[in-house]
Amino acid sequence: MDLSYILNELGEDRELYFNSVAPPIIQTSNFSCKTVDALRNALQHESEVDFYTRGNNPTTDLLEKKVAALEGTEHALAFGSGIAAVSAAVMSQISAGDHIVTVAKPYSWTNTLMKKYLPRFGVEVTFVDGRDAANYEKAIKPNTKVFYLESPNSFTFELQDIAAVCAIAKRNNIVTIIDNSYATPLFQSPIALGVDIVVHAATKYISGHSDTMGGIICSTHETITKIFEAEFMTLGGIISPFNSWLLLRGLRTLPVRMERIAATTRQVVDYLVNHPKVQRVFFPFLPTDPQYELAMRQMRNNSGQFTIQLKTESIQEIDLFCDSLQHFLMAASWGGHESLIYPTAASYNSGNYKSELPVNLIRFYIGLEDPEYLISDLEQAFSKI
Ligand SMILES: *Cc1c(COP(=O)(O)O)cnc(C)c1O
């Protein structure tokens, strides 16, 4: 399906709402039926009809239709946050006694789900270095049900060879789930590489304006219906119609924002790679990166996140550099209009440091500002240390 068609026309029933160009926000909890027979029909087909907003809502349906088309799946389900989508997708595929193999160092709360939450229900989880697909195979046990991927992963941006991991999964009857938030549906198509279920933190690039949260699961009609009837309706982590509408608004400009972010990021990375105070840049799109060839093969472009390792390990100097930046906000998340930094040193308290990652890492997110504006800010902050 054509990208412009998906973003501008797919699912837009404008004649139903006064030919307004923007879709309405159908802010209602429930929908009425005229007859008992209509009510009977609604109850029988609750996963398909607008009956109660915890199940379906027209504003949210439009969002789901577009994101499913972008990912090339039959269907999608929207959630109130990215982690609600991650949890529902994972939990839908396992029962007590099952085993999951997951990439090491995934997004922080995915890590907590795998490490602390699921073990409470008798689910075993093995973390593997995803840079070698063979590590997934080696971790398989008779009860392995899910391979979980996040490519690139958070903070260190390590890739998994998606096609290779999926081939191993298929031979062993294992379901694959990937968090595709970094790449967006535009820069990486996991379904074409063999993935079964794609999840997104729509809070990030799909929103694009740092003003709403949301999550999405994309998969087959069968898998989505299974999730609808279990995790979706019982745990109820739904998105509000207004937040779906904000995500629809974000989607309209996703291609132009991503192109702009990709180009600015490459300029900023080029500046940082050559900087004498920078030890290393974690960014798989550098020709010197060991995973460069894989990045070029399975992704269409880079996004706006990368991490630098400073040469200094002094907390005072790291703090001074970060505090000196004036055009980068210090915040979690990413994907909005504004550039951000997030230093691992923030987890360093009075000499205590628990992270698996070095203390001198700073994750960057490049937003929509001019590259020169950002680079001159970096230059003045570097001059302070
Ligand atoms: C932010 C994020 C999530 C969680 O999304 P929320 O909307 O914050 O719940 C999941 N995966 C990745 C890779 C993320 O960056």
The ligand as a Gaussian input file, in Angstrom:
#p B3LYP/6-31G(d) Opt

LIG

0 1
 C        9.697000       4.239000      25.812000
 C        9.849000       2.858000      25.344000
 C        8.920000       1.874000      25.671000
 C        7.760000       2.139000      26.592000
 O        6.876000       3.077000      26.081000
 P        5.958000       3.941000      27.069000
 O        5.018000       4.617000      26.163000
 O        6.877000       4.843000      27.827000
 O        5.272000       2.978000      28.000000
 C        9.070000       0.617000      25.120000
 N       10.112000       0.329000      24.324000
 C       11.034000       1.241000      24.007000
 C       12.165000       0.859000      23.102000
 C       10.948000       2.530000      24.506000
 O       11.889000       3.426000      24.214000

